[in-house]
């Protein structure tokens, strides 16, 4: 029985770690995407001012 408890604890820790890393990755990806869109908008706005 002790071996089953150890396996359960390891699987529980691995599952929790995977879940947390997945959430952090999603948040990082969304934040990066938003920052890239904002910077692209600034560049396009500056480009219009230079060309006209």
mmJSON file of the N, C-alpha and C atoms, coordinates in Angstrom:
{"data_MODEL":{"atom_site":{
"group_PDB":["ATOM","ATOM","ATOM","ATOM","ATOM","ATOM","ATOM","ATOM","ATOM","ATOM","ATOM","ATOM","ATOM","ATOM","ATOM","ATOM","ATOM","ATOM","ATOM","ATOM","ATOM","ATOM","ATOM","ATOM","ATOM","ATOM","ATOM","ATOM","ATOM","ATOM","ATOM","ATOM","ATOM","ATOM","ATOM","ATOM","ATOM","ATOM","ATOM","ATOM","ATOM","ATOM","ATOM","ATOM","ATOM","ATOM","ATOM","ATOM","ATOM","ATOM","ATOM","ATOM","ATOM","ATOM","ATOM","ATOM","ATOM","ATOM","ATOM","ATOM","ATOM","ATOM","ATOM","ATOM","ATOM","ATOM","ATOM","ATOM","ATOM","ATOM","ATOM","ATOM","ATOM","ATOM","ATOM","ATOM","ATOM","ATOM","ATOM","ATOM","ATOM","ATOM","ATOM","ATOM","ATOM","ATOM","ATOM","ATOM","ATOM","ATOM","ATOM","ATOM","ATOM","ATOM","ATOM","ATOM","ATOM","ATOM","ATOM","ATOM","ATOM","ATOM","ATOM","ATOM","ATOM","ATOM","ATOM","ATOM","ATOM","ATOM","ATOM","ATOM","ATOM","ATOM","ATOM","ATOM","ATOM","ATOM","ATOM","ATOM","ATOM","ATOM","ATOM","ATOM","ATOM","ATOM","ATOM","ATOM","ATOM","ATOM","ATOM","ATOM","ATOM","ATOM","ATOM","ATOM","ATOM","ATOM","ATOM","ATOM","ATOM","ATOM","ATOM","ATOM","ATOM","ATOM","ATOM","ATOM","ATOM","ATOM","ATOM","ATOM","ATOM","ATOM","ATOM","ATOM"],
"id":[1,2,3,4,5,6,7,8,9,10,11,12,13,14,15,16,17,18,19,20,21,22,23,24,25,26,27,28,29,30,31,32,33,34,35,36,37,38,39,40,41,42,43,44,45,46,47,48,49,50,51,52,53,54,55,56,57,58,59,60,61,62,63,64,65,66,67,68,69,70,71,72,73,74,75,76,77,78,79,80,81,82,83,84,85,86,87,88,89,90,91,92,93,94,95,96,97,98,99,100,101,102,103,104,105,106,107,108,109,110,111,112,113,114,115,116,117,118,119,120,121,122,123,124,125,126,127,128,129,130,131,132,133,134,135,136,137,138,139,140,141,142,143,144,145,146,147,148,149,150,151,152,153,154,155,156],
"type_symbol":["N","C","C","N","C","C","N","C","C","N","C","C","N","C","C","N","C","C","N","C","C","N","C","C","N","C","C","N","C","C","N","C","C","N","C","C","N","C","C","N","C","C","N","C","C","N","C","C","N","C","C","N","C","C","N","C","C","N","C","C","N","C","C","N","C","C","N","C","C","N","C","C","N","C","C","N","C","C","N","C","C","N","C","C","N","C","C","N","C","C","N","C","C","N","C","C","N","C","C","N","C","C","N","C","C","N","C","C","N","C","C","N","C","C","N","C","C","N","C","C","N","C","C","N","C","C","N","C","C","N","C","C","N","C","C","N","C","C","N","C","C","N","C","C","N","C","C","N","C","C","N","C","C","N","C","C"],
"label_atom_id":["N","CA","C","N","CA","C","N","CA","C","N","CA","C","N","CA","C","N","CA","C","N","CA","C","N","CA","C","N","CA","C","N","CA","C","N","CA","C","N","CA","C","N","CA","C","N","CA","C","N","CA","C","N","CA","C","N","CA","C","N","CA","C","N","CA","C","N","CA","C","N","CA","C","N","CA","C","N","CA","C","N","CA","C","N","CA","C","N","CA","C","N","CA","C","N","CA","C","N","CA","C","N","CA","C","N","CA","C","N","CA","C","N","CA","C","N","CA","C","N","CA","C","N","CA","C","N","CA","C","N","CA","C","N","CA","C","N","CA","C","N","CA","C","N","CA","C","N","CA","C","N","CA","C","N","CA","C","N","CA","C","N","CA","C","N","CA","C","N","CA","C","N","CA","C","N","CA","C","N","CA","C"],
"label_alt_id":[null,null,null,null,null,null,null,null,null,null,null,null,null,null,null,null,null,null,null,null,null,null,null,null,null,null,null,null,null,null,null,null,null,null,null,null,null,null,null,null,null,null,null,null,null,null,null,null,null,null,null,null,null,null,null,null,null,null,null,null,null,null,null,null,null,null,null,null,null,null,null,null,null,null,null,null,null,null,null,null,null,null,null,null,null,null,null,null,null,null,null,null,null,null,null,null,null,null,null,null,null,null,null,null,null,null,null,null,null,null,null,null,null,null,null,null,null,null,null,null,null,null,null,null,null,null,null,null,null,null,null,null,null,null,null,null,null,null,null,null,null,null,null,null,null,null,null,null,null,null,null,null,null,null,null,null],
"label_comp_id":["UNK","UNK","UNK","UNK","UNK","UNK","UNK","UNK","UNK","UNK","UNK","UNK","UNK","UNK","UNK","UNK","UNK","UNK","UNK","UNK","UNK","UNK","UNK","UNK","UNK","UNK","UNK","UNK","UNK","UNK","UNK","UNK","UNK","UNK","UNK","UNK","UNK","UNK","UNK","UNK","UNK","UNK","UNK","UNK","UNK","UNK","UNK","UNK","UNK","UNK","UNK","UNK","UNK","UNK","UNK","UNK","UNK","UNK","UNK","UNK","UNK","UNK","UNK","UNK","UNK","UNK","UNK","UNK","UNK","UNK","UNK","UNK","UNK","UNK","UNK","UNK","UNK","UNK","UNK","UNK","UNK","UNK","UNK","UNK","UNK","UNK","UNK","UNK","UNK","UNK","UNK","UNK","UNK","UNK","UNK","UNK","UNK","UNK","UNK","UNK","UNK","UNK","UNK","UNK","UNK","UNK","UNK","UNK","UNK","UNK","UNK","UNK","UNK","UNK","UNK","UNK","UNK","UNK","UNK","UNK","UNK","UNK","UNK","UNK","UNK","UNK","UNK","UNK","UNK","UNK","UNK","UNK","UNK","UNK","UNK","UNK","UNK","UNK","UNK","UNK","UNK","UNK","UNK","UNK","UNK","UNK","UNK","UNK","UNK","UNK","UNK","UNK","UNK","UNK","UNK","UNK"],
"label_asym_id":["A","A","A","A","A","A","A","A","A","A","A","A","A","A","A","A","A","A","A","A","A","A","A","A","A","A","A","A","A","A","A","A","A","A","A","A","A","A","A","A","A","A","A","A","A","A","A","A","A","A","A","A","A","A","A","A","A","A","A","A","A","A","A","A","A","A","A","A","A","A","A","A","A","A","A","A","A","A","A","A","A","A","A","A","A","A","A","A","A","A","A","A","A","A","A","A","A","A","A","A","A","A","A","A","A","A","A","A","A","A","A","A","A","A","A","A","A","A","A","A","A","A","A","A","A","A","A","A","A","A","A","A","A","A","A","A","A","A","A","A","A","A","A","A","A","A","A","A","A","A","A","A","A","A","A","A"],
"label_entity_id":["1","1","1","1","1","1","1","1","1","1","1","1","1","1","1","1","1","1","1","1","1","1","1","1","1","1","1","1","1","1","1","1","1","1","1","1","1","1","1","1","1","1","1","1","1","1","1","1","1","1","1","1","1","1","1","1","1","1","1","1","1","1","1","1","1","1","1","1","1","1","1","1","1","1","1","1","1","1","1","1","1","1","1","1","1","1","1","1","1","1","1","1","1","1","1","1","1","1","1","1","1","1","1","1","1","1","1","1","1","1","1","1","1","1","1","1","1","1","1","1","1","1","1","1","1","1","1","1","1","1","1","1","1","1","1","1","1","1","1","1","1","1","1","1","1","1","1","1","1","1","1","1","1","1","1","1"],
"label_seq_id":[1,1,1,2,2,2,3,3,3,4,4,4,5,5,5,6,6,6,7,7,7,8,8,8,9,9,9,10,10,10,11,11,11,12,12,12,13,13,13,14,14,14,15,15,15,16,16,16,17,17,17,18,18,18,19,19,19,20,20,20,21,21,21,22,22,22,23,23,23,24,24,24,25,25,25,26,26,26,27,27,27,28,28,28,29,29,29,30,30,30,31,31,31,32,32,32,33,33,33,34,34,34,35,35,35,36,36,36,37,37,37,38,38,38,39,39,39,40,40,40,41,41,41,42,42,42,43,43,43,44,44,44,45,45,45,46,46,46,47,47,47,48,48,48,49,49,49,50,50,50,51,51,51,52,52,52],
"pdbx_PDB_ins_code":[null,null,null,null,null,null,null,null,null,null,null,null,null,null,null,null,null,null,null,null,null,null,null,null,null,null,null,null,null,null,null,null,null,null,null,null,null,null,null,null,null,null,null,null,null,null,null,null,null,null,null,null,null,null,null,null,null,null,null,null,null,null,null,null,null,null,null,null,null,null,null,null,null,null,null,null,null,null,null,null,null,null,null,null,null,null,null,null,null,null,null,null,null,null,null,null,null,null,null,null,null,null,null,null,null,null,null,null,null,null,null,null,null,null,null,null,null,null,null,null,null,null,null,null,null,null,null,null,null,null,null,null,null,null,null,null,null,null,null,null,null,null,null,null,null,null,null,null,null,null,null,null,null,null,null,null],
"Cartn_x":[0.803,0.0,0.849,1.983,2.839,3.286,3.553,4.006,2.909,1.658,0.548,0.396,0.606,0.517,1.616,2.819,3.925,3.633,3.135,2.806,1.724,0.729,-0.361,0.172,1.054,1.608,2.453,3.243,4.073,3.198,2.17,1.259,0.508,0.114,-0.578,0.32,1.577,2.527,2.816,2.957,3.234,2.04,0.846,-0.349,-0.502,-0.271,-0.375,0.677,1.891,2.961,2.625,2.118,1.745,0.636,-0.326,-1.427,-0.927,-0.085,0.448,1.292,2.148,2.985,2.136,1.077,0.183,-0.482,-0.947,-1.586,-0.584,0.619,1.653,2.006,2.094,2.415,1.326,0.07,-1.034,-0.988,-0.788,-0.726,0.44,1.594,2.768,2.5,1.879,1.588,0.622,-0.423,-1.407,-0.764,0.02,0.692,1.648,2.419,3.349,2.597,1.514,0.715,0.165,-0.353,-0.905,0.191,1.351,2.453,2.91,2.949,3.337,2.327,1.055,0.025,0.145,0.378,0.527,1.737,2.866,4.062,3.873,3.192,2.938,2.068,1.076,0.222,1.021,1.925,2.768,3.669,4.228,5.112,4.334,3.153,2.343,1.921,1.603,1.233,2.433,3.602,4.801,5.135,4.914,5.187,4.324,3.054,2.155,2.659,3.175,3.668,4.929,5.735,6.974,6.693,5.803,5.557,4.726,3.933,3.047,3.69],
"Cartn_y":[-1.2,0.0,1.268,1.218,2.403,2.847,1.882,2.216,2.939,2.523,3.188,4.628,4.868,6.222,7.107,6.568,7.335,7.681,6.706,6.941,8.006,7.923,8.902,10.304,10.433,11.745,12.303,11.446,11.897,12.355,11.58,11.944,13.229,13.403,14.609,15.834,15.704,16.818,17.14,16.116,16.335,16.996,16.563,17.162,18.614,18.911,20.284,21.177,20.674,21.434,21.718,20.733,20.913,21.946,21.899,22.858,24.279,24.464,25.798,26.313,25.467,25.899,26.232,25.499,25.8,27.155,27.454,28.749,29.884,29.708,30.738,30.956,29.882,29.996,30.748,30.466,31.173,32.663,32.989,34.397,35.102,34.452,35.039,35.253,34.281,34.392,35.526,35.652,36.721,38.079,38.193,39.463,39.85,38.9,39.171,39.59,38.912,39.254,40.662,41.047,42.399,43.442,43.195,44.156,44.281,43.181,43.235,44.026,43.857,44.615,46.104,46.46,47.872,48.479,47.771,48.291,48.405,47.449,47.52,48.726,49.009,50.173,51.471,51.543,52.734,52.917,51.831,51.903,52.358,51.8,52.194,53.654,54.127,55.521,56.428,56.055,56.847,56.821,55.706,55.582,56.555,56.693,57.613,59.049,59.404,60.761,61.04,60.048,60.226,60.339,59.509,59.446,60.601,61.224,62.313,63.647],
"Cartn_z":[0.0,0.0,0.0,0.63,0.703,-0.693,-1.58,-2.924,-3.698,-3.517,-4.191,-3.721,-2.448,-1.917,-2.488,-2.618,-3.191,-4.648,-5.404,-6.812,-6.926,-6.082,-6.085,-5.801,-4.82,-4.478,-5.618,-6.271,-7.39,-8.549,-8.854,-9.941,-9.617,-8.368,-7.945,-8.113,-7.691,-7.83,-9.28,-10.105,-11.522,-12.214,-11.873,-12.456,-12.058,-10.803,-10.316,-10.972,-11.085,-11.732,-13.194,-13.892,-15.297,-15.443,-14.555,-14.597,-14.373,-13.379,-13.074,-14.233,-14.78,-15.914,-17.131,-17.351,-18.463,-18.31,-17.111,-16.853,-17.019,-16.488,-16.619,-18.097,-18.871,-20.287,-21.037,-20.73,-21.388,-21.056,-19.793,-19.384,-20.069,-20.109,-20.761,-22.25,-22.9,-24.329,-24.631,-23.842,-24.053,-23.817,-22.761,-22.466,-23.593,-24.069,-25.165,-26.419,-26.722,-27.902,-27.828,-26.673,-26.505,-26.67,-26.072,-26.207,-27.656,-28.385,-29.796,-30.622,-30.346,-31.071,-30.778,-29.527,-29.166,-29.858,-29.839,-30.506,-32.006,-32.613,-34.057,-34.388,-33.554,-33.779,-33.672,-32.716,-32.568,-33.789,-34.284,-35.455,-36.684,-36.892,-38.047,-37.955,-36.751,-36.562,-36.88,-36.432,-36.686,-38.181,-38.836,-40.27,-41.074,-40.701,-41.401,-41.257,-40.096,-39.881,-40.681,-40.955,-41.71,-43.198,-43.709,-45.143,-45.662,-44.8,-45.294,-45.073],
"occupancy":[1.0,1.0,1.0,1.0,1.0,1.0,1.0,1.0,1.0,1.0,1.0,1.0,1.0,1.0,1.0,1.0,1.0,1.0,1.0,1.0,1.0,1.0,1.0,1.0,1.0,1.0,1.0,1.0,1.0,1.0,1.0,1.0,1.0,1.0,1.0,1.0,1.0,1.0,1.0,1.0,1.0,1.0,1.0,1.0,1.0,1.0,1.0,1.0,1.0,1.0,1.0,1.0,1.0,1.0,1.0,1.0,1.0,1.0,1.0,1.0,1.0,1.0,1.0,1.0,1.0,1.0,1.0,1.0,1.0,1.0,1.0,1.0,1.0,1.0,1.0,1.0,1.0,1.0,1.0,1.0,1.0,1.0,1.0,1.0,1.0,1.0,1.0,1.0,1.0,1.0,1.0,1.0,1.0,1.0,1.0,1.0,1.0,1.0,1.0,1.0,1.0,1.0,1.0,1.0,1.0,1.0,1.0,1.0,1.0,1.0,1.0,1.0,1.0,1.0,1.0,1.0,1.0,1.0,1.0,1.0,1.0,1.0,1.0,1.0,1.0,1.0,1.0,1.0,1.0,1.0,1.0,1.0,1.0,1.0,1.0,1.0,1.0,1.0,1.0,1.0,1.0,1.0,1.0,1.0,1.0,1.0,1.0,1.0,1.0,1.0,1.0,1.0,1.0,1.0,1.0,1.0],
"B_iso_or_equiv":[0.0,0.0,0.0,0.0,0.0,0.0,0.0,0.0,0.0,0.0,0.0,0.0,0.0,0.0,0.0,0.0,0.0,0.0,0.0,0.0,0.0,0.0,0.0,0.0,0.0,0.0,0.0,0.0,0.0,0.0,0.0,0.0,0.0,0.0,0.0,0.0,0.0,0.0,0.0,0.0,0.0,0.0,0.0,0.0,0.0,0.0,0.0,0.0,0.0,0.0,0.0,0.0,0.0,0.0,0.0,0.0,0.0,0.0,0.0,0.0,0.0,0.0,0.0,0.0,0.0,0.0,0.0,0.0,0.0,0.0,0.0,0.0,0.0,0.0,0.0,0.0,0.0,0.0,0.0,0.0,0.0,0.0,0.0,0.0,0.0,0.0,0.0,0.0,0.0,0.0,0.0,0.0,0.0,0.0,0.0,0.0,0.0,0.0,0.0,0.0,0.0,0.0,0.0,0.0,0.0,0.0,0.0,0.0,0.0,0.0,0.0,0.0,0.0,0.0,0.0,0.0,0.0,0.0,0.0,0.0,0.0,0.0,0.0,0.0,0.0,0.0,0.0,0.0,0.0,0.0,0.0,0.0,0.0,0.0,0.0,0.0,0.0,0.0,0.0,0.0,0.0,0.0,0.0,0.0,0.0,0.0,0.0,0.0,0.0,0.0,0.0,0.0,0.0,0.0,0.0,0.0],
"pdbx_formal_charge":[null,null,null,null,null,null,null,null,null,null,null,null,null,null,null,null,null,null,null,null,null,null,null,null,null,null,null,null,null,null,null,null,null,null,null,null,null,null,null,null,null,null,null,null,null,null,null,null,null,null,null,null,null,null,null,null,null,null,null,null,null,null,null,null,null,null,null,null,null,null,null,null,null,null,null,null,null,null,null,null,null,null,null,null,null,null,null,null,null,null,null,null,null,null,null,null,null,null,null,null,null,null,null,null,null,null,null,null,null,null,null,null,null,null,null,null,null,null,null,null,null,null,null,null,null,null,null,null,null,null,null,null,null,null,null,null,null,null,null,null,null,null,null,null,null,null,null,null,null,null,null,null,null,null,null,null],
"auth_seq_id":[1,1,1,2,2,2,3,3,3,4,4,4,5,5,5,6,6,6,7,7,7,8,8,8,9,9,9,10,10,10,11,11,11,12,12,12,13,13,13,14,14,14,15,15,15,16,16,16,17,17,17,18,18,18,19,19,19,20,20,20,21,21,21,22,22,22,23,23,23,24,24,24,25,25,25,26,26,26,27,27,27,28,28,28,29,29,29,30,30,30,31,31,31,32,32,32,33,33,33,34,34,34,35,35,35,36,36,36,37,37,37,38,38,38,39,39,39,40,40,40,41,41,41,42,42,42,43,43,43,44,44,44,45,45,45,46,46,46,47,47,47,48,48,48,49,49,49,50,50,50,51,51,51,52,52,52],
"auth_comp_id":["UNK","UNK","UNK","UNK","UNK","UNK","UNK","UNK","UNK","UNK","UNK","UNK","UNK","UNK","UNK","UNK","UNK","UNK","UNK","UNK","UNK","UNK","UNK","UNK","UNK","UNK","UNK","UNK","UNK","UNK","UNK","UNK","UNK","UNK","UNK","UNK","UNK","UNK","UNK","UNK","UNK","UNK","UNK","UNK","UNK","UNK","UNK","UNK","UNK","UNK","UNK","UNK","UNK","UNK","UNK","UNK","UNK","UNK","UNK","UNK","UNK","UNK","UNK","UNK","UNK","UNK","UNK","UNK","UNK","UNK","UNK","UNK","UNK","UNK","UNK","UNK","UNK","UNK","UNK","UNK","UNK","UNK","UNK","UNK","UNK","UNK","UNK","UNK","UNK","UNK","UNK","UNK","UNK","UNK","UNK","UNK","UNK","UNK","UNK","UNK","UNK","UNK","UNK","UNK","UNK","UNK","UNK","UNK","UNK","UNK","UNK","UNK","UNK","UNK","UNK","UNK","UNK","UNK","UNK","UNK","UNK","UNK","UNK","UNK","UNK","UNK","UNK","UNK","UNK","UNK","UNK","UNK","UNK","UNK","UNK","UNK","UNK","UNK","UNK","UNK","UNK","UNK","UNK","UNK","UNK","UNK","UNK","UNK","UNK","UNK","UNK","UNK","UNK","UNK","UNK","UNK"],
"auth_asym_id":["A","A","A","A","A","A","A","A","A","A","A","A","A","A","A","A","A","A","A","A","A","A","A","A","A","A","A","A","A","A","A","A","A","A","A","A","A","A","A","A","A","A","A","A","A","A","A","A","A","A","A","A","A","A","A","A","A","A","A","A","A","A","A","A","A","A","A","A","A","A","A","A","A","A","A","A","A","A","A","A","A","A","A","A","A","A","A","A","A","A","A","A","A","A","A","A","A","A","A","A","A","A","A","A","A","A","A","A","A","A","A","A","A","A","A","A","A","A","A","A","A","A","A","A","A","A","A","A","A","A","A","A","A","A","A","A","A","A","A","A","A","A","A","A","A","A","A","A","A","A","A","A","A","A","A","A"],
"auth_atom_id":["N","CA","C","N","CA","C","N","CA","C","N","CA","C","N","CA","C","N","CA","C","N","CA","C","N","CA","C","N","CA","C","N","CA","C","N","CA","C","N","CA","C","N","CA","C","N","CA","C","N","CA","C","N","CA","C","N","CA","C","N","CA","C","N","CA","C","N","CA","C","N","CA","C","N","CA","C","N","CA","C","N","CA","C","N","CA","C","N","CA","C","N","CA","C","N","CA","C","N","CA","C","N","CA","C","N","CA","C","N","CA","C","N","CA","C","N","CA","C","N","CA","C","N","CA","C","N","CA","C","N","CA","C","N","CA","C","N","CA","C","N","CA","C","N","CA","C","N","CA","C","N","CA","C","N","CA","C","N","CA","C","N","CA","C","N","CA","C","N","CA","C","N","CA","C","N","CA","C","N","CA","C"],
"pdbx_PDB_model_num":[1,1,1,1,1,1,1,1,1,1,1,1,1,1,1,1,1,1,1,1,1,1,1,1,1,1,1,1,1,1,1,1,1,1,1,1,1,1,1,1,1,1,1,1,1,1,1,1,1,1,1,1,1,1,1,1,1,1,1,1,1,1,1,1,1,1,1,1,1,1,1,1,1,1,1,1,1,1,1,1,1,1,1,1,1,1,1,1,1,1,1,1,1,1,1,1,1,1,1,1,1,1,1,1,1,1,1,1,1,1,1,1,1,1,1,1,1,1,1,1,1,1,1,1,1,1,1,1,1,1,1,1,1,1,1,1,1,1,1,1,1,1,1,1,1,1,1,1,1,1,1,1,1,1,1,1]
}}}
